[in-house]
Amino acid sequence: MASRNAKFEEAELILRLYELRRETVMRQARGFVGGMQFLPKSAREFLDLMGKGGQESTYVLQVYGYWDMVSGFVKHGTVSEALVYDTCQEMYFQYAKIQPYLKEFRKHTELPEWMENLEGVIEGSAKGRKRNAAMRNSIEKMIEFRNRQAGA
């Protein structure tokens, strides 16, 4: 069992990571990635967005780079997977947006390790896979809503 001091340091790190999420540009990036504007329907759509560059692809890289870094902390034991699971639900939601397209994205960009830490944390536990499935279901409902709105 971790010492009380180690648990305190871990909690401090989680709070610091939360503070970074509140930074102005990161908030804008999270607003884009977490919102209805970023709901890729295919790997091609995701690749096209990233390939054109600009602010939107910068936002995607900033947000997913952040979550991959957090997952790296988990991978190396700096912060526990359980604490991240309990405090970073947004990470799971945002991963679910790109998860179906990761394999093809990596292949086309020749970046086989892209988001490997993030994928490992989420896919590496039964709880993570279950939450990812729930998030994918939520995203599918968001896409259906967007499609209905577009057809109205």
C-alpha positions as CSV (number, residue, x, y, z in Angstrom):
1,M,0.0,0.0,0.0
2,A,1.3,3.5,-0.9
3,S,2.3,5.7,1.9
4,R,0.1,8.7,2.9
5,N,2.7,11.1,1.6
6,A,2.8,9.3,-1.8
7,K,-1.0,9.4,-2.0
8,F,-0.9,13.2,-1.2
9,E,1.7,13.7,-4.0
10,E,-0.5,11.8,-6.4
11,A,-3.5,13.9,-5.5
12,E,-1.4,17.0,-6.0
13,L,-0.4,15.8,-9.5
14,I,-4.1,15.2,-10.4
15,L,-5.0,18.7,-9.2
16,R,-2.1,20.2,-11.2
17,L,-3.2,18.3,-14.3
18,Y,-6.7,19.7,-13.7
19,E,-5.3,23.2,-13.6
20,L,-3.5,22.7,-16.9
21,R,-6.9,21.7,-18.4
22,R,-8.2,25.1,-17.3
23,E,-5.6,27.1,-19.3
24,T,-7.2,29.3,-21.9
25,V,-6.0,27.7,-25.1
26,M,-6.5,24.2,-23.6
27,R,-10.1,25.1,-22.7
28,Q,-10.6,26.2,-26.4
29,A,-9.0,23.0,-27.6
30,R,-11.1,20.9,-25.2
31,G,-14.2,22.8,-26.3
32,F,-13.6,21.8,-29.9
33,V,-12.5,18.2,-29.3
34,G,-15.2,17.5,-26.7
35,G,-17.9,19.2,-28.6
36,M,-20.2,18.4,-31.5
37,Q,-17.7,20.0,-34.0
38,F,-15.3,17.1,-33.6
39,L,-17.2,13.9,-34.3
40,P,-15.3,12.1,-37.1
41,K,-17.5,9.5,-38.8
42,S,-14.6,7.7,-40.5
43,A,-10.8,7.3,-40.5
44,R,-10.8,9.3,-43.8
45,E,-12.6,12.2,-42.1
46,F,-10.2,12.1,-39.2
47,L,-7.2,11.9,-41.5
48,D,-8.5,14.8,-43.7
49,L,-9.0,17.0,-40.7
50,M,-5.5,16.3,-39.4
51,G,-4.0,16.6,-42.9
52,K,-5.3,20.1,-43.6
53,G,-3.5,21.6,-40.6
54,G,-4.8,24.8,-39.0
55,Q,-6.4,25.5,-35.6
56,E,-8.6,22.5,-35.5
57,S,-5.8,19.9,-36.0
58,T,-3.7,21.9,-33.5
59,Y,-6.6,21.5,-31.0
60,V,-6.8,17.8,-31.6
61,L,-3.1,17.3,-31.2
62,Q,-3.0,19.4,-28.0
63,V,-5.9,17.5,-26.3
64,Y,-4.8,14.1,-27.3
65,G,-1.2,14.8,-26.5
66,Y,-2.3,15.9,-23.1
67,W,-4.3,12.7,-22.5
68,D,-1.4,10.5,-23.8
69,M,0.9,12.3,-21.4
70,V,-1.5,11.6,-18.5
71,S,-1.6,8.0,-19.6
72,G,2.2,7.9,-19.7
73,F,2.1,8.9,-16.0
74,V,-0.2,5.9,-15.4
75,K,2.0,3.6,-17.4
76,H,5.1,4.5,-15.4
77,G,3.4,4.4,-12.0
78,T,3.5,8.2,-11.3
79,V,-0.3,8.3,-10.8
80,S,-2.6,5.3,-10.3
81,E,-4.9,4.0,-13.0
82,A,-7.7,3.9,-10.4
83,L,-7.3,7.6,-9.6
84,V,-7.3,8.6,-13.3
85,Y,-10.3,6.4,-13.9
86,D,-12.2,8.1,-11.1
87,T,-11.1,11.7,-11.9
88,C,-10.6,11.9,-15.7
89,Q,-13.8,10.7,-17.4
90,E,-13.2,13.2,-20.2
91,M,-10.2,11.2,-21.3
92,Y,-12.3,8.2,-21.9
93,F,-14.9,10.2,-23.9
94,Q,-12.3,11.8,-26.1
95,Y,-10.5,8.5,-26.7
96,A,-13.8,6.9,-27.8
97,K,-14.1,9.6,-30.5
98,I,-11.0,8.4,-32.2
99,Q,-10.7,4.8,-31.1
100,P,-12.4,3.2,-34.1
101,Y,-9.9,5.1,-36.4
102,L,-6.6,4.7,-34.6
103,K,-5.3,1.7,-36.5
104,E,-5.9,3.3,-39.9
105,F,-4.7,6.7,-38.7
106,R,-1.4,5.1,-37.5
107,K,-1.0,3.2,-40.8
108,H,-1.6,6.2,-43.0
109,T,0.6,8.6,-41.0
110,E,3.3,6.0,-40.3
111,L,3.1,6.8,-36.6
112,P,2.6,3.3,-35.1
113,E,3.0,4.6,-31.5
114,W,0.6,7.5,-31.7
115,M,-1.6,7.5,-28.6
116,E,-0.2,4.2,-27.5
117,N,-0.2,5.2,-23.8
118,L,-3.8,6.4,-24.0
119,E,-4.9,3.3,-25.7
120,G,-3.0,1.1,-23.3
121,V,-4.6,2.6,-20.2
122,I,-8.1,2.5,-21.6
123,E,-8.0,-0.8,-23.4
124,G,-5.8,-2.4,-20.7
125,S,-8.5,-2.9,-18.1
126,A,-12.0,-4.4,-18.1
127,K,-13.3,-1.2,-16.5
128,G,-11.6,0.9,-19.2
129,R,-13.0,-1.2,-22.0
130,K,-16.5,-1.1,-20.4
131,R,-16.4,2.7,-20.1
132,N,-15.1,3.1,-23.6
133,A,-18.0,1.0,-24.9
134,A,-20.4,3.3,-23.0
135,M,-18.7,6.4,-24.4
136,R,-18.8,5.0,-27.9
137,N,-22.6,4.4,-27.5
138,S,-23.0,8.0,-26.3
139,I,-21.0,9.3,-29.3
140,E,-23.2,7.3,-31.7
141,K,-26.2,9.0,-30.2
142,M,-24.5,12.4,-30.7
143,I,-23.8,11.5,-34.3
144,E,-27.4,10.5,-34.8
145,F,-28.6,13.7,-33.2
146,R,-26.3,15.7,-35.5
147,N,-27.5,13.9,-38.5
148,R,-31.2,14.5,-37.6
149,Q,-30.4,18.2,-37.0
150,A,-28.7,18.4,-40.4
151,G,-31.8,16.8,-42.1
152,A,-34.3,19.0,-40.4
